[in-house]
Amino acid sequence: MTADEARDAYACISATLAEGYAKSGSQWAAVYRNWRNVAAQPYVSDTHGARYVNNYANDIGADNYSLFEEAGPSPVGTVLAKDSFVVKGNGKVAAGPLFLMEKMEAGFDADSGDWRYTLIMPNGRTIGTTGGKGAKNVVFCADCHLDEDTDSRFFLDEEYRVQ
Ligand code: HEC
């Protein structure tokens, strides 16, 4: 897909995504689309199921996250939200999960770098959340993300960043 096609596909499905995620009861699922999206276009993320994704950051975290590699650790209270969708062979756009990272107080969970990872399906089912229900189902998030030097953030490829 071209960048414009990816944007069009997202425009078609973004409200459906937010509506489905919000059924989880997550306070972030209901509001993340009002946050800053640092992705200039939806891009394919191989590490999140080869789906098209965006990268939103809430008010507490957006200025920091927008500095990418130059950013120090995310402030406590930062929430990063990555929604997702797939485009099928027949051109149909289908919803994918919501990936959340929430920077908690020091001491929350050393194994996750004090981030709370949450995975929410398009129908609102929560697969797991660090320190809560289904916590073991999201251990794989921290297993890949955990890195003291970058405060566990990978950032998106430069070509997809909002300039
Ligand atoms: C195999 C490695 C891997 C796994 C597993 C993984 N991620 Fe990621 N994640 C990445 C990479 C690489 C990026 C940056 C590139 C991108 O956006 O795809 C990223 C980016 C993110 C971001 C944006 C913040 C950042 O790091 O820049 C969020 C939010 C996120 N992932 C959440 C999750 C959640 C929640 C899970 C588990 C359900 C998860 N990830 C599992 C590798 C992984």
Residues whose N, C-alpha, C, O or C-beta is under 5 A from the ligand:
A	BS01	HEC	S45 T47 L80 A81 K82 F99 L100 M101 Y117 T118 L119 F140 C141 C144 S152 R153 F154 F155 L156
